[in-house]
Every structure is written in C-alpha cells, then in structure tokens.
C-alpha cells in the first residue's frame, strides 16, 4: 500500500479544502474590478461619498467572505494532512515491526528512523500545502489573466507573454531540484546514523578518549549534507528573483501600454489600476507557487522513500525438512554469514541438546556466541545446514510458535518506561502475580522490589535509567522466567552481577530446574567459567567454530581454549 492511499479516509475533507480555497480566490478576483469602479465612477465621475462608501463596504464583504472561506479551507486541509500522516506513520511503524532482522540490517535503523520522522513530516506538510495552494495559485494566475483580457485585450497581451515565461522558470527549477532533494534526505540518514552511534556509545567514546575523532567524523558527514543542501538552495533561490524580474518587467510594460491607452481615451485609469492589481496578484501567487513546488519536491522525495519501505515484500521464511533427531535441539553442520558476506560468523556447527539439560556456551569476544543464540531464536536463518527443535526444522516454525517456545534475555538488558510490574508482564500472556513473585525470587530481584516504596508499581524510566546494570539484568531474567517457556536463553545476562549474586542466582535456577521445571532446556552464555561450570554440557566457541564440547572437568583436560579462559577468570578473581 502506497503512502497517499491513506488519504482515502479523508475524501470529503480533501475535496472541501480546495473548494473553499477556490471560493476565496473567486472573491479575490473581483476586488480589482471593484477598485476600478471606485476610481472611474466614484472619484473621476464624482459619484459621491455614498457611492464610494457602498463600494468600500462591498470590498469589506468580499474580504470577510474570503477570510471565512480561507479559515474553513485551512481547517479541512490540516485535518486531512494530520489524519493521513498519523495513519501513515502507524502503518510504517507496523511495517517496520514486521521486517525480518535481515531486512532491518540491509536497510539500516538510522534510515528507518528518518523515514518515520522527517520523511512523514515532509509528506504531511506537502499534503497540507497541496490542498491549500495547488489549485488556488494556478486558478488565480489563470483567472487574473482572463480577467485582464476582460478589462483590456491589448493590455492583457503582456500577461500572455509573462505567464508562460514564469511557468517555464518554475518547471526548470523543479526538474533540477526533485532528484537533489532525494539525495539530501539520504545524506540526512548518514548524519542521523552518526548521531545515533555517538549517543548510544558515548561512554565507550569517552572511555577511549575518542571524542575528537568522532567530532571530526560527524563534522565531515554534516559538511557533506551542508554542501548538498546549499547546492539545492542555490538552485531553488533562483526562482524568486527570476519571477520577480519577469513580473516587474511585465508591470513596467503594462503601465507603459496602459498610460498610452488612457491618454488616447481607449481605457480608463481604473482599468489600468485593475490590470496592475491582477499582475500583482499573479506575482504573489507565483511566489507562493514557487515555495509550494519546493515543498512538494521535498514531499515527493520523502514519499518515494516511505513507499520503498511500505511496498517491501513480506519476508517469506524458506521451508525446511523435518526429521527424527537424537536430541531435543539439534544443529547439523550449521553455518551463518550475515548479509551473504563471504566471511562466516559460524562455521560447521554440530551438536545435540537433550530436553531438560542446562547448556553453557563460552568463548572469546567475537567467537559467535550471540550468533548461535540468534539462530536458536529464529532471528536469522542458517546459511548452511539445519536446526531442529523437537524433530521440527526451525524454518517450519512461525514467529508466534517460536515466541511461545523460547524466552531470551539479551546481552543488553532492555527495560521500558512504565512500572516494574509492566516490565515483568511484558511478553507474558498467562502469567499471574504468584508466578511473578517466584520469578523475582529465583532471579534474586525480590530485594529490589522490597527496597522500593511502591513495590512492583515503582516507576521505571526510559531504558531503566533509574536502575543499576545489575538490577536491570536481574529484572530481565525475572521477566524471562515469568513466561515459563520450554527453552530459556540467558545471553551473557550475569555480566553485571557480583560473584555472590551470580552464584545465588545460578543455584536458585538449578533448584527450580530440578524441582519444578525438569523439562526446561536452558542455555547460559557467559565469559566466566564459574557461571557455566555446573552445566550438563559446555560448548566452547572460537572464531565461529566449536573448539570443544563436554562438562567442565572434561574440557579442562581436553580443550586448550577452555583452559585459557578458566585460567584468565581465576586470575581476575584472585585480584
């Protein structure tokens, strides 16, 4: 569905807005004739004060009716523009929510934000201006030209030359600037991306004293945007002076021809004033039209960008072949490369996990731990190989089925603005208060609630800014536990916890698995060996490949990478 299709719910308003604008314009076209009548019959022919007052009252009446028509048109135009853009923004948000992780990676989050904000606003402004001026301005220009011919044919020949010249200027500027405005929006994406990266990574940037370098890179992106905007502005700025020159030359010619014809008695002084007023009306409307074209040019460029997202085909997950496997979760020669890159993040991964097992995944930074979890969650499809969950190929699961099977706590604990209760209930359908309190106890988060004056109803700021890193992690774990799904994934979710809390949480989780959730399969990703040494099975990753699989004691004997990680962790503890 294209962006302008959301106007269909505002058909009546979209018709009434230009109708009242045309009504206003019609009254405006009669004003020069009334002024001419005042000069010719009220002043020159000495029609008297009463005649002049009567005609002045008529001018006031035309102005009042025009004002009411204008305000009515503004109301309907604004209602159409804001209503349609609201629905468009909602549809765009829903579309973005439906995109796969791969599609979001391909498009980029920065450009999606720009299209949700700046581009939709440009479309809204474009719709508003379109309804108010697109018909009115040409109507005034054409109407004033026709009225000028009605007043005096020979004098109006000036209009016949000036108007086509003005139209040519407007068309040429529009033809050049439309593609340039699209490029401006694309450059804006780059500036937004750089801004987003700096805001999100401000602590890391300061920790490594990279402020100066990041400032230079941002200024470089900003300069590129500035140069392109300046180029577009220079071309667009030609329009106003060019139209002024043509109009003023036309006015000079009009006054010259009019003066000669008044002197010979062909037309009256009032007729010359009327012709001048019509030329002035054309000047004003063409200036408005020039600005309208600039606005519409930006809106058209933004419309194409928004349409490119709305018309994206729904991502269809490929189908796989189900088969009987030995384990509950089985990886068979699985490889993964992001965005079809030649380098693999994971290569030839094969292992099986039985139902109810606790599996530890460990490895250095960039070893592929999170990529492995992304595959289990179905965020990405394997580039090669197959993954089976309970004998069903993971490609054959719907998103809803996977969501009901898996609870995951990501590396970065995510908290939302609201209350602690709302955050714990997030994603849960059948969770009750008892389940929440139990989940909080297992996650060692009950003490957080006990210390808050409002308990579960304590407010949480955006991104959990009023909570520490450890508190956010524990509450995120409680949220996952409250869902009580068959598969629980904890992706480096203990990193902000001290060793005592880490141990207490692991013990409580192990007891819950043994006593209440024997069938729950748990994956724990960590960089600490102490966090996963109790696991039934540990998978050691290095540069996207499996270096070893076994228990803690087995790996200490057989896997050099695991031994090095274990020794490093012990040195850290001893400090």
matplotlib code that plots the C-alpha trace (Angstrom):
import matplotlib.pyplot as plt

x = [0.0, 1.4, 1.6, -1.0, -3.6, -4.2, -6.0, -9.0, -10.4, -10.4, -12.0, -14.6, -12.1, -9.7, -12.5, -13.8, -10.3, -9.5, -13.2, -13.2, -9.8, -11.2, -14.2, -11.8, -9.8, -13.0, -13.9, -10.3, -10.5, -13.5, -11.6, -9.6, -12.9, -14.5, -11.4, -11.5, -15.2, -14.5, -11.8, -13.8, -17.3, -16.8, -13.9, -13.4, -17.2, -17.9, -20.3, -20.2, -19.1, -22.1, -21.1, -17.5, -18.7, -21.1, -18.3, -15.9, -18.5, -18.6, -14.8, -15.2, -17.9, -15.6, -12.8, -14.9, -16.3, -12.8, -11.5, -14.2, -13.6, -9.8, -10.1, -12.5, -10.1, -7.2, -9.2, -10.0, -6.5, -4.9, -7.4, -6.6, -2.8, -2.5, -5.0, -3.5, 0.1, -0.9, -2.3, 0.8, 3.1, 1.3, 1.3, 5.0, 5.7, 3.7, 5.6, 9.0, 7.9, 7.1, 10.5, 13.0, 16.3, 18.0, 15.8, 16.5, 20.2, 20.0, 18.0, 19.7, 18.0, 19.1, 17.3, 14.2, 14.1, 14.5, 11.6, 9.4, 10.1, 11.4, 10.0, 6.5, 6.5, 7.6, 4.7, 2.3, 3.4, 3.2, -0.4, -1.4, 0.2, -1.1, -4.7, -4.4, -2.4, -2.0, -5.4, -5.7, -2.4, -3.0, -6.6, -5.6, -2.9, -5.3, -8.2, -6.3, -5.1, -8.7, -10.0, -7.2, -8.3, -11.9, -10.7, -8.5, -7.3, -4.3, -3.0, -3.5, -1.1, 1.6, 0.1, 0.2, 4.0, 4.8, 2.8, 4.4, 7.9, 7.1, 5.8, 9.0, 11.2, 9.2, 9.3, 13.1, 13.9, 11.5, 13.0, 16.5, 15.8, 13.5, 16.3, 18.6, 16.1, 16.0, 19.8, 19.5, 17.3, 19.7, 22.6, 20.4, 20.3, 24.1, 24.1, 21.4, 23.4, 26.5, 24.5, 22.8, 26.1, 27.7, 24.7, 24.5, 28.2, 29.0, 30.5, 32.8, 33.9, 34.8, 36.5, 38.8, 39.1, 37.7, 35.7, 37.9, 37.9, 34.2, 33.6, 35.7, 33.8, 30.4, 31.5, 32.5, 29.1, 27.5, 29.6, 28.5, 24.9, 25.5, 27.1, 24.3, 21.6, 23.5, 23.5, 19.8, 19.1, 21.1, 19.2, 15.8, 16.7, 17.0, 13.2, 12.1, 14.4, 13.8, 10.0, 10.4, 12.4, 9.8, 6.8, 8.4, 9.3, 5.7, 4.4, 6.6, 5.3, 1.8, 2.0, 3.6, 0.9, -1.8, -0.6, -0.7, -4.2, -5.5, -4.0, -5.9, -9.1, -9.3, -9.4, -9.9, -7.5, -9.4, -8.8, -5.0, -5.2, -7.2, -4.6, -1.8, -3.7, -4.1, -0.4, 0.4, -1.9, -0.1, 3.2, 2.1, 0.6, 3.7, 5.9, 3.5, 3.6, 7.4, 7.6, 4.9, 6.9, 9.9, 7.8, 6.1, 9.5, 10.7, 7.4, 7.7, 11.2, 10.1, 7.1, 9.3, 11.5, 8.5, 6.9, 10.0, 9.5, 5.7, 6.0, 8.7, 7.5, 6.8, 9.7, 8.9, 11.0, 12.2, 10.8, 12.9, 12.6, 11.6, 13.2, 13.8, 16.9, 18.6, 18.2, 15.6, 17.6, 20.0, 22.4, 23.6, 26.6, 25.2, 27.0, 25.9, 27.1, 25.3, 24.0, 25.5, 29.0, 31.9, 33.1, 31.2, 30.3, 29.6, 31.1, 30.1, 28.4, 27.0, 25.7, 22.6, 20.9, 18.5, 15.3, 15.9, 19.6, 21.5, 24.0, 26.8, 28.3, 31.6, 34.2, 36.1, 34.7, 33.5, 33.6, 30.0, 28.1, 25.3, 25.1, 24.4, 21.6, 20.2, 19.8, 18.0, 15.6, 14.9, 16.1, 18.3, 18.1, 21.2, 23.2, 24.0, 22.9, 19.7, 18.5, 15.8, 13.7, 11.8, 12.3, 10.9, 13.0, 13.3, 12.4, 9.0, 8.1, 6.1, 7.2, 4.4, 5.4, 9.0, 7.9, 5.8, 8.7, 11.6, 12.4, 15.6, 17.5, 19.7, 23.2, 22.0, 19.2, 16.2, 13.8, 10.8, 9.2, 6.4, 6.3, 8.3, 5.1, 4.5, 8.1, 7.8, 4.5, 5.9, 5.6, 3.6, 0.1, -0.9, 1.4, -0.1, 1.2, 2.4, 4.5, 6.0, 7.0, 8.5, 10.4, 11.7, 13.0, 14.8, 16.3, 17.5, 15.4, 12.9, 15.2, 14.9, 11.1, 11.4, 13.5, 11.1, 8.4, 5.8, 7.0, 6.0, 4.3, 7.6, 8.2, 10.9, 12.4, 13.1, 15.8, 15.8, 17.9, 16.9, 18.2, 21.7, 23.1, 22.8, 19.2, 18.2, 19.8, 18.0, 14.6, 15.2, 15.9, 12.8, 10.7, 12.0, 11.4, 7.8, 6.9, 7.8, 8.7, 10.3, 13.5, 15.3, 18.3, 20.5, 22.9, 25.7, 23.0, 25.2, 28.0, 26.9, 26.3, 28.9, 30.1, 27.9, 24.7, 25.8, 26.2, 22.9, 21.0, 22.6, 21.8, 18.2, 17.8, 19.3, 17.0, 14.0, 15.0, 15.4, 12.2, 9.7, 10.8, 12.7, 11.8, 13.1, 16.2, 18.5, 21.3, 23.7, 26.1, 28.9, 32.6, 33.0, 33.7, 32.3, 28.9, 28.7, 30.8, 27.7, 26.1, 25.4, 27.2, 29.5, 30.1, 33.4, 33.5, 36.5, 36.3, 32.9, 33.8, 33.4, 36.6, 35.2, 32.0, 31.8, 31.5, 33.6, 36.1, 36.3, 37.1, 39.8, 41.5, 40.8, 40.2, 43.1, 40.8, 38.6, 41.7, 43.0, 39.6, 39.4, 42.9, 42.1, 38.9, 40.8, 43.4, 40.7, 39.1, 42.4, 42.9]
y = [0.0, 3.4, 6.4, 8.5, 5.7, 6.8, 9.9, 7.8, 8.1, 11.9, 12.2, 14.7, 16.9, 16.7, 17.9, 20.7, 22.2, 23.2, 24.0, 26.7, 27.9, 28.3, 30.1, 32.5, 33.0, 33.8, 36.6, 37.9, 38.1, 40.6, 43.0, 44.8, 45.4, 47.0, 49.2, 50.2, 51.0, 53.2, 55.1, 55.5, 56.1, 57.1, 59.5, 60.6, 60.8, 62.3, 59.6, 60.9, 59.7, 57.4, 55.6, 55.2, 54.0, 51.5, 50.1, 50.0, 48.1, 45.6, 45.3, 44.5, 42.0, 40.3, 40.3, 38.8, 36.0, 35.3, 35.1, 32.7, 30.6, 30.6, 29.6, 26.8, 25.6, 25.7, 23.5, 20.8, 20.8, 20.5, 17.7, 15.8, 16.2, 15.3, 12.5, 10.8, 11.3, 9.8, 6.7, 6.6, 6.8, 4.0, 1.8, 2.5, 1.5, -1.7, -2.5, -1.9, -4.2, -6.9, -6.7, -9.6, -9.0, -9.4, -6.7, -4.3, -4.9, -4.3, -1.1, 0.3, 1.5, 5.1, 5.5, 3.8, 6.4, 9.2, 7.9, 7.5, 11.1, 13.6, 12.0, 11.5, 15.2, 16.3, 14.3, 15.9, 19.4, 18.5, 17.3, 20.4, 22.8, 20.8, 21.1, 24.8, 26.2, 23.8, 24.6, 28.1, 29.5, 28.3, 29.4, 32.9, 33.1, 31.9, 33.8, 37.0, 36.6, 36.0, 39.0, 41.1, 40.2, 41.1, 44.6, 45.3, 42.8, 44.7, 45.5, 41.9, 40.7, 41.5, 38.7, 36.3, 36.7, 36.9, 33.9, 31.3, 32.6, 32.3, 28.7, 27.8, 29.1, 27.1, 23.9, 24.1, 24.6, 21.8, 19.4, 20.0, 20.0, 17.0, 14.4, 16.6, 16.8, 12.9, 13.0, 15.4, 13.0, 10.2, 12.3, 13.1, 9.3, 9.4, 12.3, 10.5, 7.3, 9.0, 10.8, 7.6, 5.8, 8.6, 8.9, 5.1, 4.7, 7.9, 6.1, 4.0, 7.0, 8.9, 5.9, 5.7, 9.5, 9.3, 12.5, 14.5, 11.8, 11.2, 15.0, 15.2, 12.3, 13.9, 17.3, 15.5, 14.0, 17.3, 19.1, 16.7, 17.4, 21.1, 21.2, 19.3, 21.4, 24.6, 23.4, 22.7, 26.0, 28.0, 26.5, 26.9, 30.5, 31.4, 31.0, 34.0, 36.7, 35.3, 35.5, 39.0, 40.2, 38.8, 40.2, 43.7, 43.9, 42.9, 45.6, 48.2, 47.2, 47.1, 50.6, 51.9, 50.4, 51.4, 55.0, 55.3, 53.8, 56.1, 59.1, 58.1, 57.5, 53.8, 52.7, 54.4, 55.0, 52.4, 49.8, 50.4, 50.0, 46.8, 45.4, 46.4, 44.6, 41.5, 41.5, 41.9, 39.0, 36.9, 37.9, 36.9, 33.6, 32.7, 33.3, 31.1, 28.5, 28.6, 27.9, 25.2, 23.5, 23.4, 21.9, 19.4, 18.4, 17.5, 15.7, 13.7, 12.7, 11.7, 9.8, 7.7, 6.8, 5.9, 3.9, 1.9, 0.6, 0.2, -1.8, -4.2, -7.7, -9.6, -11.7, -15.4, -17.8, -20.7, -24.1, -26.9, -30.7, -32.2, -35.4, -37.5, -36.5, -37.8, -34.6, -32.1, -29.3, -30.4, -28.4, -30.3, -28.7, -25.2, -22.1, -18.5, -15.4, -12.1, -10.3, -13.1, -12.0, -14.1, -14.5, -16.8, -15.8, -19.5, -22.4, -26.1, -26.2, -29.6, -30.6, -32.0, -31.0, -33.1, -31.8, -30.5, -30.0, -26.9, -25.9, -23.4, -21.5, -19.8, -18.2, -15.0, -11.8, -12.3, -16.1, -16.4, -17.0, -14.5, -15.6, -19.1, -17.8, -15.7, -19.0, -20.8, -17.9, -17.8, -14.3, -15.4, -18.5, -20.7, -20.0, -23.7, -26.8, -27.4, -26.8, -29.0, -28.3, -31.4, -33.0, -30.0, -27.9, -24.4, -22.9, -24.5, -22.7, -19.5, -16.5, -17.0, -20.6, -19.7, -17.0, -19.4, -21.9, -19.6, -16.9, -15.0, -12.4, -10.5, -9.2, -5.7, -5.8, -3.9, -2.1, 0.0, 3.1, 2.2, 0.2, -2.8, -4.8, -3.8, -4.7, -8.2, -8.8, -7.8, -10.6, -12.8, -14.0, -16.3, -15.0, -14.3, -12.5, -15.7, -16.6, -13.1, -13.2, -16.7, -15.4, -12.5, -14.7, -17.0, -14.0, -12.5, -9.5, -9.6, -7.4, -4.8, -4.7, -4.8, -1.7, 0.3, 2.2, 1.3, -2.3, -3.7, -0.4, 1.5, 3.7, 2.7, 5.4, 5.0, 2.3, 1.7, 4.8, 4.8, 1.2, -0.1, -2.5, -5.5, -4.5, -4.4, -7.8, -9.4, -7.9, -9.0, -12.6, -12.5, -11.3, -14.3, -16.8, -15.5, -16.7, -20.3, -21.4, -24.8, -23.1, -20.4, -18.5, -16.2, -14.4, -13.1, -12.0, -12.3, -9.9, -7.0, -9.2, -9.7, -13.3, -13.8, -12.8, -14.7, -17.9, -17.4, -16.9, -20.0, -22.1, -20.9, -21.5, -25.0, -25.9, -24.6, -26.7, -29.8, -29.4, -27.6, -27.4, -30.6, -30.3, -26.8, -26.6, -23.7, -22.1, -19.9, -17.7, -16.3, -15.2, -16.6, -20.3, -20.1, -19.2, -22.3, -24.9, -26.6, -27.1, -30.5, -29.6, -26.8, -25.7, -23.8, -21.5, -19.8, -17.8, -19.2, -22.8, -25.4, -26.0, -28.4, -29.9, -31.6, -31.0, -28.6, -31.3, -32.8, -29.6, -28.7, -31.8, -31.7, -28.1, -25.6, -22.6, -23.5, -23.9, -20.5, -18.9, -20.7, -19.5, -16.0, -16.0, -17.3, -14.6, -12.0, -13.4, -13.5, -9.8]
z = [0.0, -1.0, 1.4, -0.3, -0.1, 3.5, 2.1, 1.1, 4.7, 4.2, 0.8, 1.8, 3.7, 0.7, -1.6, 0.7, 1.4, -2.2, -2.8, -0.2, -1.4, -4.9, -3.4, -1.6, -4.8, -6.8, -4.4, -4.6, -8.4, -8.1, -5.9, -8.7, -10.6, -7.5, -7.1, -10.7, -10.3, -7.3, -9.3, -12.5, -11.2, -7.6, -7.9, -11.6, -12.3, -8.9, -7.9, -4.4, -1.0, -0.7, -3.8, -2.6, 0.8, -0.7, -2.9, 0.1, 2.1, -0.8, -0.5, 3.2, 2.5, -0.1, 2.4, 5.2, 3.0, 1.7, 5.2, 6.3, 3.2, 3.8, 7.5, 6.5, 3.8, 6.3, 8.8, 6.3, 4.8, 8.2, 9.3, 6.1, 6.3, 10.0, 9.9, 6.8, 8.2, 11.6, 9.8, 7.5, 10.5, 12.2, 9.1, 8.6, 12.3, 11.8, 8.6, 10.4, 13.2, 10.6, 8.9, 9.5, 11.2, 7.8, 6.2, 9.0, 8.7, 4.9, 5.2, 8.4, 11.5, 11.0, 7.7, 9.2, 11.9, 9.4, 7.3, 10.4, 11.5, 8.9, 5.8, 7.2, 8.4, 4.9, 3.4, 5.9, 5.0, 1.3, 1.6, 3.6, 1.1, -1.9, -0.7, 0.1, -2.8, -5.7, -7.2, -5.7, -7.2, -10.8, -10.5, -9.5, -12.3, -15.0, -13.6, -13.3, -16.9, -18.1, -16.1, -17.6, -21.1, -19.9, -18.8, -21.9, -24.6, -25.8, -22.3, -21.3, -24.1, -21.5, -19.4, -22.4, -22.6, -18.8, -17.6, -19.9, -19.1, -15.4, -15.9, -17.7, -14.9, -12.3, -14.4, -15.0, -11.3, -10.2, -12.8, -11.4, -7.7, -7.3, -7.5, -5.4, -2.6, -2.5, -2.1, 0.7, 2.6, 2.0, 3.4, 6.4, 7.1, 7.3, 9.8, 11.9, 11.9, 13.1, 15.8, 16.9, 17.2, 19.3, 21.6, 22.2, 22.6, 24.4, 27.4, 25.3, 23.3, 26.4, 28.0, 25.0, 24.5, 21.0, 21.3, 18.9, 16.2, 16.5, 16.3, 13.1, 11.5, 12.5, 11.1, 7.8, 7.5, 8.4, 5.8, 3.1, 4.0, 4.1, 0.6, -0.9, 0.8, -0.2, -3.8, -3.8, -2.0, -4.6, -7.5, -5.7, -4.7, -8.4, -8.7, -6.6, -8.2, -11.7, -11.3, -9.7, -12.8, -15.2, -13.2, -12.8, -16.5, -17.2, -14.8, -16.5, -19.9, -18.6, -17.1, -20.3, -22.6, -20.1, -20.0, -23.7, -24.0, -21.2, -23.0, -26.2, -24.2, -25.1, -21.4, -18.1, -15.2, -13.1, -15.8, -15.6, -11.8, -12.2, -14.7, -12.3, -9.4, -11.5, -12.3, -8.6, -7.8, -10.3, -8.7, -5.2, -6.3, -8.3, -5.3, -3.3, -6.2, -6.2, -2.5, -2.9, -5.6, -3.3, -0.5, -2.9, -4.3, -0.8, -0.1, -3.3, -2.5, 1.0, -0.4, -2.6, 0.4, 2.6, -0.2, -0.7, 2.9, 2.7, -0.6, 0.7, 0.1, 3.2, 4.1, 3.5, 5.5, 3.5, 4.4, 5.7, 6.0, 9.4, 10.6, 13.7, 15.7, 18.8, 20.8, 21.7, 19.9, 17.2, 15.0, 11.9, 10.0, 10.6, 9.1, 9.3, 7.3, 7.8, 4.7, 2.5, 3.5, 2.3, 5.9, 8.2, 11.7, 12.5, 10.5, 10.5, 14.0, 15.0, 18.5, 20.2, 23.4, 25.4, 26.9, 30.5, 30.0, 31.0, 28.3, 28.8, 25.8, 26.2, 24.1, 23.5, 22.1, 18.5, 18.8, 17.6, 20.9, 20.2, 16.6, 17.8, 20.0, 17.1, 15.2, 18.0, 18.4, 14.7, 14.3, 11.3, 9.1, 8.8, 5.6, 5.5, 7.5, 9.5, 13.1, 14.6, 17.7, 18.9, 15.5, 13.7, 11.4, 12.8, 9.4, 9.7, 13.0, 12.8, 14.8, 17.3, 17.8, 18.4, 20.8, 22.8, 23.0, 23.8, 26.4, 25.9, 27.9, 25.5, 26.3, 26.9, 29.5, 28.0, 30.3, 29.2, 30.6, 32.9, 36.1, 37.2, 37.1, 33.5, 32.6, 34.2, 32.5, 29.1, 26.7, 29.1, 28.4, 31.2, 34.0, 37.4, 40.5, 42.1, 39.1, 39.1, 42.7, 42.2, 39.1, 41.1, 43.9, 41.5, 39.7, 43.1, 42.2, 45.1, 47.2, 44.5, 44.9, 48.8, 48.8, 46.5, 48.3, 45.6, 45.2, 41.8, 40.9, 41.2, 38.1, 35.6, 33.5, 29.8, 29.2, 33.0, 33.7, 37.4, 37.8, 38.0, 35.4, 37.9, 38.8, 35.1, 34.4, 37.3, 36.4, 32.8, 33.9, 36.1, 33.1, 31.1, 33.9, 34.4, 30.9, 31.9, 28.3, 27.4, 26.4, 28.4, 26.9, 29.1, 26.8, 29.0, 31.4, 34.5, 33.4, 35.7, 38.7, 41.5, 42.1, 45.2, 43.4, 40.3, 42.4, 44.3, 41.0, 39.4, 42.5, 42.6, 38.8, 39.1, 42.0, 40.0, 37.0, 39.2, 41.3, 39.1, 35.5, 34.8, 31.1, 30.7, 28.5, 29.5, 27.5, 29.5, 27.5, 29.6, 29.6, 33.1, 33.6, 37.1, 35.7, 33.5, 35.2, 36.7, 33.3, 31.9, 28.7, 27.8, 24.2, 23.6, 20.5, 18.9, 15.7, 14.9, 15.2, 18.0, 19.9, 22.4, 23.9, 27.3, 31.0, 33.0, 34.1, 30.7, 29.0, 31.5, 30.3, 26.6, 25.4, 25.4, 24.7, 27.7, 29.9, 28.9, 29.7, 33.0, 34.0, 32.9, 35.1, 38.1, 37.8, 37.7, 40.9, 42.7, 42.1]

ax = plt.figure().add_subplot(projection="3d")
ax.plot(x, y, z, "-o")
ax.set_aspect("equal")
plt.show()
